[in-house]
Amino acid sequence: MKRSRQEIIAKVLDICTSGAIKTKIVYQANLNFRTVNTYIDLLNKKGLIEVYQGPTTVYETTEKGLDLMESIKQVNSELSEFR
């Protein structure tokens, strides 16, 4: 079954909760590098993740991102009763 955009966003936000590099996001969210770049750019522009540059680039979910992630999970949980 194809995942919704909201499910992918919630998954990426969850992975980045304690900080993650791009490779970790790609493998744990089951995305490819081209697709993950689109989501990272979107989430960064919306202030849902922070990007920390160093020897490696680390992505971390912001407080706003945590709130959105929880909201998406709650809605998906409520809607799962109808599947």
GUTOR-258267 format. One line per field, with one value per residue (C-alpha): residue in one letter; chain; x, z, y; residue number from 0. Coordinates in Angstrom, 1 decimal. Each point is the difference from the previous one (the first is absolute). Layout:
<pts>
residu: a ... $
chaine: A ... $
c1: X ... $
c3: Z ... $
c2: Y ... $
num: NUM ... $
</pts>
This chain:
<pts>
residu: m k r s r q e i i a k v l d i c t s g a i k t k i v y q a n l n f r t v n t y i d l l n k k g l i e v y q g p t t v y e t t e k g l d l m e s i k q v n s e l s e f r $
chaine: A A A A A A A A A A A A A A A A A A A A A A A A A A A A A A A A A A A A A A A A A A A A A A A A A A A A A A A A A A A A A A A A A A A A A A A A A A A A A A A A A A A $
c1: 0.0 1.3 0.8 -1.5 2.1 -1.1 1.2 3.4 0.3 -0.9 2.6 2.8 -0.8 0.0 3.4 1.4 -1.2 3.4 2.0 0.7 2.2 -1.5 1.0 -1.9 -3.1 0.2 0.2 -2.3 -2.7 0.4 0.6 2.6 2.5 -1.8 -3.3 1.4 1.6 -3.5 -1.4 3.1 -0.3 -3.8 0.4 2.9 -1.8 -3.1 2.2 -0.8 3.6 3.3 3.1 3.3 3.1 3.2 2.3 -3.4 -3.3 -2.5 -3.8 -1.9 -3.8 -1.0 -2.7 -2.4 0.9 -0.6 -3.5 -0.8 1.3 -2.2 -3.1 0.6 0.4 -3.2 -2.0 1.3 -0.9 -3.5 -0.5 1.4 -3.3 -1.6 2.5 $
c3: 0.0 -0.9 2.9 0.2 0.1 3.6 1.0 -1.6 1.7 3.4 -0.5 -1.0 3.0 2.3 -1.3 0.5 3.6 1.4 -3.0 -3.2 -3.0 -3.5 -0.5 3.2 -1.1 -3.5 1.4 3.0 -2.0 -3.0 -2.4 -2.7 0.2 -2.6 1.8 3.5 -1.2 -0.9 3.4 1.8 -1.9 0.7 3.7 0.4 -1.8 2.3 3.1 0.9 0.0 0.7 -2.2 1.9 -2.2 1.2 -1.1 -0.9 -0.4 2.7 -0.2 3.2 0.6 1.5 2.7 -2.8 -1.9 3.1 0.4 -3.7 0.2 3.0 -1.8 -3.1 2.1 1.9 -3.2 -1.7 3.1 0.0 -3.7 0.2 1.4 -3.4 -2.0 $
c2: 0.0 3.4 2.3 3.5 3.1 0.6 -3.5 0.5 3.5 -1.5 -2.8 2.4 2.2 -3.0 -1.2 3.5 0.3 -0.7 1.2 -2.0 0.2 -0.3 -3.6 -1.1 1.9 -1.7 -3.5 0.3 1.9 -2.3 2.9 0.7 2.9 2.0 -0.3 0.7 3.3 1.2 -0.8 1.4 3.3 0.2 -0.7 2.4 2.8 -0.5 0.0 -3.6 -1.2 1.8 -0.6 -0.1 0.2 -1.5 -2.9 -1.6 1.7 -1.0 0.6 0.4 0.4 3.3 0.5 1.1 -3.2 -2.2 1.6 -0.7 -3.6 -0.7 1.6 -2.1 -3.2 0.8 0.6 -3.1 -2.0 1.3 -0.6 -3.6 -1.1 0.6 -2.1 $
num: 0 1 2 3 4 5 6 7 8 9 10 11 12 13 14 15 16 17 18 19 20 21 22 23 24 25 26 27 28 29 30 31 32 33 34 35 36 37 38 39 40 41 42 43 44 45 46 47 48 49 50 51 52 53 54 55 56 57 58 59 60 61 62 63 64 65 66 67 68 69 70 71 72 73 74 75 76 77 78 79 80 81 82 $
</pts>
